[in-house]
Amino acid sequence: MEIIVNVPDGRSGDWEIITMPTEYREIKCLIHHEGGAGCPVADNSFNENSAYLPFRTRAHGRVLLIGLGLGVVLQAMIDKRDVQSVTVIESELDVIKLCGEYYKGLSKKVKIIHGNAFNYRTTSFFDAILIDIWDCHHYENLMEMEFLRDRWKKNSSYIYCWGERESQHLLRELHHDRSTLFPSEN
């Protein structure tokens, strides 16, 4: 299922939302201009939509999203009838200005908090938590994923980390490459 994201184009600080034409349709893209260079961080392409399918299928009731990005998953949670409330924790104030204000105006079930996944505290219980704070898949993210899963496990029985499976695959490939290159280490 395609998620339509209508966040307006704009810029706040080092963050920008642009609409990009593609062969099939226009897509929205969130770009981080850290140090002058623009790095795409999130978009509403088919691949990006598909990456969240396991979470979108299972999420219901009270949902916590750690990382707002472009708001693709937030839009899906707003549209999902069995989701009663969505709390979002986002560390970048400029991302909240660009995307968060739009979504807060779209639905009363949305609450957005300027905070950090590593130190924000709550006693609330959520039916589902999505942790999506990484810009790319990398095996080095796995330690943070494990730490954050452990840190948030008292708040939910279902925690989904974006890119975890892909990062595990990269680690397996690295191990396989090392064992092929350095067989004496095995």
Backbone as JSON, one array per atom type, in Angstrom:
{
  "sequence": "MEIIVNVPDGRSGDWEIITMPTEYREIKCLIHHEGGAGCPVADNSFNENSAYLPFRTRAHGRVLLIGLGLGVVLQAMIDKRDVQSVTVIESELDVIKLCGEYYKGLSKKVKIIHGNAFNYRTTSFFDAILIDIWDCHHYENLMEMEFLRDRWKKNSSYIYCWGERESQHLLRELHHDRSTLFPSEN",
  "N": [[0.84, -1.18, 0.0], [0.64, 2.11, -0.95], [1.82, 5.04, 0.61], [0.64, 8.21, 0.87], [2.27, 11.22, 1.08], [1.98, 14.48, 2.01], [3.46, 16.61, 2.95], [4.47, 19.97, 2.96], [6.9, 21.41, 0.7], [9.97, 22.87, 1.84], [12.33, 24.64, 3.95], [14.28, 24.42, 6.9], [16.72, 25.49, 8.93], [19.4, 23.26, 8.64], [17.91, 21.41, 7.28], [15.76, 20.16, 4.69], [12.82, 19.86, 2.69], [11.99, 18.51, -0.36], [10.29, 18.19, -3.51], [10.6, 15.65, -5.81], [10.72, 14.8, -9.21], [10.06, 11.63, -10.67], [10.33, 8.74, -12.8], [7.89, 7.44, -12.5], [6.24, 8.8, -10.6], [5.91, 11.78, -8.61], [8.1, 12.2, -5.82], [8.47, 12.85, -2.33], [11.21, 14.18, -0.52], [13.39, 14.18, 2.22], [16.06, 16.12, 3.11], [19.29, 16.43, 4.48], [21.39, 19.04, 5.03], [24.07, 19.02, 6.08], [27.08, 20.55, 6.8], [27.07, 21.77, 4.34], [26.83, 20.01, 2.1], [24.22, 18.17, 0.54], [22.37, 15.55, 1.88], [20.25, 12.93, 1.23], [17.83, 11.76, 3.48], [15.36, 10.61, 4.03], [12.49, 9.39, 2.23], [9.44, 9.12, 0.29], [9.31, 6.92, -1.38], [8.59, 3.81, -3.17], [10.28, 1.76, -2.18], [11.0, 2.79, 0.35], [8.47, 2.92, 1.56], [7.87, 0.18, 1.6], [9.76, -0.83, 3.39], [8.77, -0.47, 5.92], [6.62, -2.12, 6.2], [6.28, -4.54, 7.87], [6.08, -3.37, 10.45], [3.94, -1.54, 10.1], [1.86, -3.3, 9.61], [1.52, -4.63, 12.03], [1.23, -2.69, 14.03], [-0.89, -1.07, 16.37], [-3.44, 0.43, 18.47], [-1.87, 2.24, 20.99], [0.86, 3.95, 19.81], [4.37, 4.41, 19.49], [6.69, 6.38, 17.84], [10.01, 6.62, 17.23], [11.88, 8.92, 15.98], [11.09, 11.0, 13.43], [11.5, 11.8, 10.73], [10.47, 12.09, 7.36], [7.89, 11.52, 7.86], [6.5, 9.34, 6.88], [5.74, 6.87, 8.08], [4.29, 7.9, 10.21], [2.14, 9.12, 8.84], [0.93, 6.78, 7.85], [0.12, 5.65, 10.29], [-1.7, 7.54, 11.19], [-3.68, 7.19, 9.28], [-4.52, 4.64, 9.86], [-7.11, 2.84, 11.24], [-7.22, 1.32, 13.63], [-5.3, 2.41, 15.23], [-4.96, 4.31, 18.02], [-3.54, 6.44, 19.21], [-0.6, 8.36, 18.47], [2.6, 8.85, 19.42], [5.44, 10.78, 18.89], [8.91, 10.91, 19.03], [11.4, 13.12, 18.39], [14.64, 14.17, 17.64], [15.65, 16.34, 16.24], [14.97, 19.65, 16.04], [14.48, 21.24, 13.8], [13.46, 19.38, 11.97], [11.08, 18.78, 13.2], [9.86, 21.28, 12.94], [9.6, 21.39, 10.13], [8.15, 19.02, 9.4], [6.67, 17.96, 11.6], [4.84, 19.92, 12.59], [3.02, 20.05, 10.51], [1.83, 17.45, 10.61], [0.76, 17.42, 13.21], [-1.28, 19.25, 12.9], [-2.9, 17.82, 11.26], [-4.06, 15.63, 12.56], [-5.67, 14.81, 15.61], [-4.77, 12.71, 17.09], [-2.04, 12.73, 17.19], [1.0, 13.32, 18.85], [3.85, 15.19, 19.32], [7.15, 15.15, 20.39], [10.0, 16.93, 21.3], [12.88, 15.38, 21.66], [15.26, 12.84, 22.71], [16.08, 9.56, 21.82], [17.82, 8.15, 23.42], [17.86, 9.3, 25.94], [15.33, 10.24, 26.67], [12.6, 9.9, 28.87], [9.79, 7.97, 29.87], [6.85, 6.69, 31.45], [4.84, 5.55, 30.13], [3.02, 2.97, 28.42], [3.25, 1.34, 25.3], [1.6, -0.09, 22.49], [3.05, -0.67, 20.27], [6.34, 0.02, 19.13], [8.38, 1.92, 17.04], [11.69, 2.25, 16.1], [13.59, 4.47, 14.48], [16.14, 5.93, 13.69], [18.39, 6.02, 12.17], [20.37, 6.86, 9.34], [21.2, 5.18, 7.33], [21.68, 1.71, 6.36], [23.78, -0.21, 8.34], [26.21, -2.32, 9.8], [27.33, -1.38, 12.13], [25.28, -0.04, 13.39], [23.91, -1.93, 14.81], [24.64, -2.33, 17.51], [23.65, -0.01, 18.76], [20.95, -0.43, 18.21], [20.43, -2.73, 19.72], [20.95, -1.71, 22.3], [18.95, 0.31, 22.45], [16.62, -1.23, 22.12], [16.71, -2.72, 24.5], [16.57, -0.6, 26.35], [13.99, 0.45, 25.87], [12.28, -1.7, 26.27], [10.64, -2.07, 28.49], [8.54, -0.47, 27.95], [7.03, -1.51, 25.89], [5.81, -4.46, 24.25], [6.35, -5.0, 21.67], [8.82, -4.09, 19.54], [10.22, -2.51, 16.83], [13.0, -2.12, 14.82], [14.11, 0.03, 12.36], [15.8, -1.08, 9.51], [17.19, -3.14, 10.74], [17.29, -5.89, 9.98], [18.58, -5.68, 7.49], [21.01, -4.55, 8.28], [22.03, -6.63, 9.86], [22.41, -8.5, 7.87], [24.48, -7.25, 6.43], [26.51, -7.45, 8.34], [26.83, -10.24, 8.44], [27.76, -10.64, 5.82], [30.19, -9.23, 5.98], [31.55, -10.81, 7.88], [31.67, -13.21, 6.43], [33.25, -12.38, 4.24], [35.63, -11.76, 5.6], [36.33, -14.28, 6.6], [36.82, -15.59, 4.24], [38.95, -14.14, 3.16], [40.83, -14.28, 5.24], [41.42, -17.1, 6.2], [42.8, -18.4, 8.28], [41.99, -17.23, 10.62], [39.72, -18.46, 11.47]],
  "CA": [[0.0, 0.0, 0.0], [1.4, 3.36, -1.04], [1.46, 6.07, 1.58], [0.73, 9.54, 0.28], [2.82, 12.2, 2.01], [1.73, 15.81, 1.46], [4.19, 17.64, 3.69], [4.91, 20.98, 1.99], [8.33, 21.67, 0.52], [10.45, 23.98, 2.64], [13.64, 24.48, 4.58], [14.47, 24.92, 8.25], [18.1, 25.19, 9.31], [20.12, 22.37, 7.72], [16.98, 20.4, 6.78], [14.93, 20.63, 3.59], [11.92, 18.92, 2.01], [11.8, 18.86, -1.76], [9.54, 17.25, -4.34], [11.46, 15.23, -6.91], [10.03, 14.0, -10.23], [10.67, 10.36, -11.07], [9.69, 8.17, -13.99], [6.54, 6.97, -12.2], [5.47, 9.8, -9.87], [6.75, 12.66, -7.79], [8.3, 11.74, -4.45], [8.98, 13.82, -1.37], [12.51, 13.77, -0.01], [13.94, 14.96, 3.32], [17.5, 16.24, 2.87], [20.07, 17.07, 5.53], [22.48, 19.81, 4.43], [25.12, 19.18, 7.09], [28.36, 20.93, 6.21], [26.89, 22.28, 2.98], [26.41, 18.98, 1.16], [22.88, 17.64, 0.81], [22.3, 14.09, 1.99], [18.87, 12.46, 1.42], [17.68, 10.98, 4.7], [14.1, 9.87, 3.97], [11.62, 9.73, 1.11], [8.22, 8.31, 0.26], [9.39, 6.01, -2.52], [8.06, 2.47, -2.94], [11.21, 1.03, -1.31], [10.87, 3.31, 1.71], [7.17, 2.45, 2.06], [7.93, -1.28, 1.83], [10.64, -1.13, 4.52], [8.01, -0.38, 7.17], [5.43, -2.97, 6.14], [6.07, -5.37, 9.06], [5.61, -2.53, 11.56], [2.62, -1.01, 9.79], [0.89, -4.38, 9.71], [1.33, -5.03, 13.44], [0.97, -1.56, 14.92], [-2.28, -0.78, 16.73], [-3.57, 1.03, 19.8], [-0.97, 3.35, 21.29], [2.08, 3.74, 19.04], [5.48, 5.34, 19.67], [7.65, 6.45, 16.75], [11.23, 7.3, 17.63], [12.38, 9.42, 14.72], [9.98, 11.46, 12.58], [11.85, 11.81, 9.31], [9.5, 12.72, 6.49], [6.56, 11.24, 8.39], [5.85, 8.28, 6.1], [5.07, 5.94, 9.0], [3.29, 8.68, 10.94], [0.96, 9.23, 7.97], [0.28, 5.47, 7.84], [-0.53, 5.44, 11.59], [-2.86, 8.43, 11.21], [-4.68, 6.58, 8.41], [-4.9, 3.31, 10.35], [-8.23, 2.99, 12.16], [-7.02, 0.7, 14.93], [-4.3, 3.17, 15.98], [-5.67, 5.33, 18.8], [-2.68, 7.6, 19.42], [0.77, 8.23, 17.98], [3.57, 9.76, 20.02], [6.68, 10.81, 18.11], [10.07, 11.55, 19.65], [12.33, 13.54, 17.33], [15.74, 14.94, 18.24], [15.98, 17.51, 15.43], [13.92, 20.65, 16.1], [14.16, 21.68, 12.44], [12.61, 18.35, 11.36], [9.75, 19.0, 13.79], [9.3, 22.48, 12.3], [9.26, 21.08, 8.74], [7.18, 17.92, 9.24], [5.84, 17.73, 12.77], [3.73, 20.87, 12.67], [2.03, 19.62, 9.5], [1.1, 16.28, 11.09], [-0.04, 17.79, 14.39], [-2.47, 19.91, 12.38], [-3.66, 16.85, 10.47], [-4.78, 14.66, 13.39], [-5.62, 15.0, 17.07], [-4.13, 11.57, 17.76], [-0.59, 12.9, 17.08], [1.74, 14.11, 19.84], [5.26, 15.21, 18.92], [8.02, 15.56, 21.49], [11.41, 17.18, 20.97], [13.64, 14.6, 22.62], [16.29, 11.94, 22.23], [15.77, 8.16, 22.13], [18.75, 7.61, 24.4], [17.67, 9.83, 27.3], [13.95, 10.59, 26.98], [11.99, 8.94, 29.81], [8.34, 7.95, 30.02], [6.32, 5.48, 32.07], [3.74, 5.09, 29.28], [3.16, 1.7, 27.7], [2.8, 1.44, 23.92], [1.34, -1.38, 21.86], [4.1, -0.87, 19.26], [7.37, 1.07, 19.06], [9.3, 1.9, 15.9], [12.9, 3.04, 16.3], [14.08, 4.79, 13.14], [17.01, 7.1, 13.88], [19.6, 5.83, 11.38], [20.25, 7.34, 7.96], [21.53, 4.12, 6.39], [21.9, 0.38, 6.94], [25.19, -0.46, 8.61], [26.33, -3.25, 10.91], [27.66, -0.64, 13.36], [24.02, 0.38, 14.02], [23.32, -3.04, 15.57], [24.85, -2.13, 18.96], [22.66, 0.98, 19.2], [19.64, -1.07, 18.16], [20.34, -3.6, 20.89], [20.86, -0.84, 23.47], [17.64, 0.96, 22.48], [15.61, -2.27, 22.39], [16.76, -2.99, 25.94], [16.14, 0.6, 27.05], [12.56, 0.69, 25.68], [11.48, -2.93, 26.37], [9.63, -1.95, 29.55], [7.45, 0.36, 27.44], [6.29, -2.19, 24.83], [6.17, -5.86, 23.97], [6.72, -5.08, 20.26], [9.73, -3.03, 19.13], [10.75, -2.74, 15.48], [14.08, -1.2, 14.46], [14.29, 0.18, 10.93], [17.09, -1.46, 8.98], [17.89, -4.15, 11.55], [17.55, -7.1, 9.18], [19.58, -5.34, 6.48], [22.29, -4.36, 8.98], [22.5, -7.97, 10.23], [22.9, -9.1, 6.62], [25.78, -6.65, 6.15], [27.46, -8.03, 9.28], [27.11, -11.6, 7.97], [28.62, -10.52, 4.64], [31.53, -8.85, 6.44], [32.15, -11.99, 8.49], [31.97, -14.15, 5.35], [34.39, -11.84, 3.5], [36.84, -11.9, 6.43], [36.7, -15.69, 6.68], [37.35, -15.97, 2.92], [40.25, -13.48, 3.01], [41.74, -14.67, 6.32], [40.92, -18.39, 6.7], [43.48, -18.83, 9.49], [41.33, -16.64, 11.8], [38.53, -19.26, 11.83]],
  "C": [[0.89, 1.25, 0.0], [0.88, 4.36, -0.01], [1.69, 7.43, 0.92], [1.18, 10.52, 1.35], [2.69, 13.58, 1.35], [2.39, 16.92, 2.25], [4.68, 18.68, 2.69], [6.43, 21.08, 1.9], [8.73, 22.87, 1.38], [11.81, 23.68, 3.22], [13.61, 25.08, 5.97], [15.87, 24.51, 8.69], [18.8, 24.38, 8.24], [19.22, 21.33, 7.06], [16.07, 20.99, 5.71], [14.04, 19.5, 3.09], [11.76, 19.42, 0.59], [10.92, 17.8, -2.43], [10.39, 16.95, -5.56], [10.63, 14.44, -7.94], [10.79, 12.7, -10.48], [9.91, 9.86, -12.3], [8.22, 7.84, -13.73], [5.66, 8.02, -11.53], [6.44, 10.7, -9.13], [6.9, 12.05, -6.41], [8.79, 12.91, -3.61], [10.28, 13.28, -0.81], [12.94, 14.73, 1.09], [15.46, 14.94, 3.18], [18.14, 16.97, 4.04], [21.29, 17.72, 4.88], [23.57, 20.07, 5.46], [26.44, 19.48, 6.39], [28.26, 21.37, 4.77], [26.43, 21.26, 1.97], [25.03, 18.46, 1.54], [22.86, 16.13, 0.79], [20.84, 13.67, 2.19], [18.8, 11.52, 2.63], [16.43, 10.11, 4.65], [13.34, 10.3, 2.72], [10.37, 8.87, 1.17], [8.16, 7.45, -0.99], [8.78, 4.65, -2.16], [8.96, 1.68, -1.99], [11.09, 1.48, 0.14], [9.55, 2.86, 2.33], [7.22, 0.97, 2.44], [8.75, -1.63, 3.06], [9.88, -1.17, 5.85], [6.81, -1.31, 7.22], [5.24, -3.86, 7.36], [5.54, -4.56, 10.25], [4.2, -2.03, 11.3], [1.54, -2.06, 9.94], [0.54, -4.68, 11.16], [0.92, -3.91, 14.38], [-0.53, -1.35, 15.12], [-2.29, -0.07, 18.09], [-2.71, 2.27, 19.97], [0.39, 3.05, 20.67], [3.1, 4.82, 19.38], [6.41, 5.23, 18.48], [8.85, 7.23, 17.25], [11.96, 7.66, 16.34], [11.2, 9.75, 13.81], [10.31, 11.35, 11.1], [10.83, 12.61, 8.52], [8.06, 12.49, 6.96], [5.8, 10.17, 7.63], [5.08, 7.34, 7.03], [4.01, 6.67, 9.82], [2.02, 8.83, 10.12], [0.2, 7.9, 7.94], [-0.45, 5.21, 9.16], [-1.76, 6.34, 11.73], [-4.01, 7.79, 10.42], [-5.23, 5.26, 8.94], [-5.96, 3.44, 11.46], [-7.99, 2.41, 13.54], [-5.84, 1.3, 15.71], [-5.02, 4.32, 16.67], [-4.85, 6.6, 19.0], [-1.28, 7.29, 18.91], [1.61, 9.3, 18.66], [4.86, 9.64, 19.22], [7.74, 11.52, 18.94], [11.06, 11.84, 18.53], [13.37, 14.45, 17.95], [16.04, 16.24, 17.5], [14.81, 18.49, 15.41], [13.52, 21.13, 14.7], [13.29, 20.66, 11.7], [11.19, 18.49, 11.91], [9.1, 20.21, 13.14], [8.82, 22.17, 10.88], [8.1, 20.09, 8.62], [6.18, 17.82, 10.39], [4.64, 18.64, 12.87], [2.63, 20.5, 11.69], [1.18, 18.47, 10.05], [0.27, 16.57, 12.33], [-1.34, 18.47, 13.95], [-3.4, 18.97, 11.64], [-4.53, 15.93, 11.33], [-4.59, 14.95, 14.87], [-4.95, 13.83, 17.78], [-2.61, 11.65, 17.74], [-0.06, 13.8, 18.18], [3.22, 14.03, 19.47], [6.08, 15.84, 20.02], [9.43, 15.79, 20.95], [12.24, 16.48, 22.03], [14.58, 13.64, 21.92], [15.98, 10.52, 22.71], [16.63, 7.6, 23.25], [18.49, 8.13, 25.81], [16.26, 10.27, 27.62], [13.33, 9.5, 27.86], [10.47, 9.08, 29.81], [7.95, 6.65, 30.73], [5.18, 4.9, 31.25], [4.06, 3.76, 28.63], [2.56, 1.89, 26.31], [2.6, 0.05, 23.35], [2.4, -1.71, 20.8], [5.04, 0.32, 19.29], [8.2, 0.84, 17.8], [10.48, 2.79, 16.24], [13.54, 3.22, 14.91], [14.91, 6.07, 13.23], [18.28, 7.03, 13.03], [19.35, 6.26, 9.95], [20.5, 6.24, 6.93], [21.65, 2.79, 7.14], [23.4, 0.21, 7.15], [25.28, -1.37, 9.83], [26.7, -2.54, 12.21], [26.41, -0.13, 14.08], [23.47, -0.69, 14.96], [23.52, -2.87, 17.08], [23.88, -1.1, 19.5], [21.27, 0.38, 19.21], [19.42, -1.95, 19.39], [20.17, -2.78, 22.17], [19.46, -0.23, 23.57], [16.51, -0.03, 22.69], [15.55, -2.56, 23.9], [16.22, -1.81, 26.75], [14.63, 0.8, 26.99], [11.69, -0.54, 25.93], [10.43, -2.88, 27.48], [8.4, -1.17, 29.09], [6.62, -0.32, 26.35], [6.74, -3.63, 24.71], [6.54, -6.05, 22.5], [7.54, -3.85, 19.87], [10.33, -3.42, 17.78], [11.8, -1.69, 15.2], [14.23, -1.18, 12.95], [15.7, -0.24, 10.55], [17.82, -2.55, 9.73], [18.25, -5.38, 10.72], [18.64, -6.84, 8.14], [20.96, -5.16, 7.1], [22.88, -5.7, 9.43], [23.07, -8.68, 9.01], [24.28, -8.55, 6.27], [26.86, -7.2, 7.08], [27.83, -9.46, 8.86], [28.01, -11.57, 6.75], [30.05, -10.15, 5.03], [32.24, -10.05, 7.05], [32.55, -13.01, 7.41], [33.19, -13.68, 4.55], [35.69, -12.0, 4.28], [37.29, -13.36, 6.46], [37.25, -16.2, 5.35], [38.76, -15.4, 2.74], [41.29, -13.97, 4.01], [41.28, -16.01, 6.93], [41.6, -18.85, 7.99], [42.84, -18.26, 10.76], [40.14, -17.48, 12.26], [38.88, -20.42, 12.72]]
}
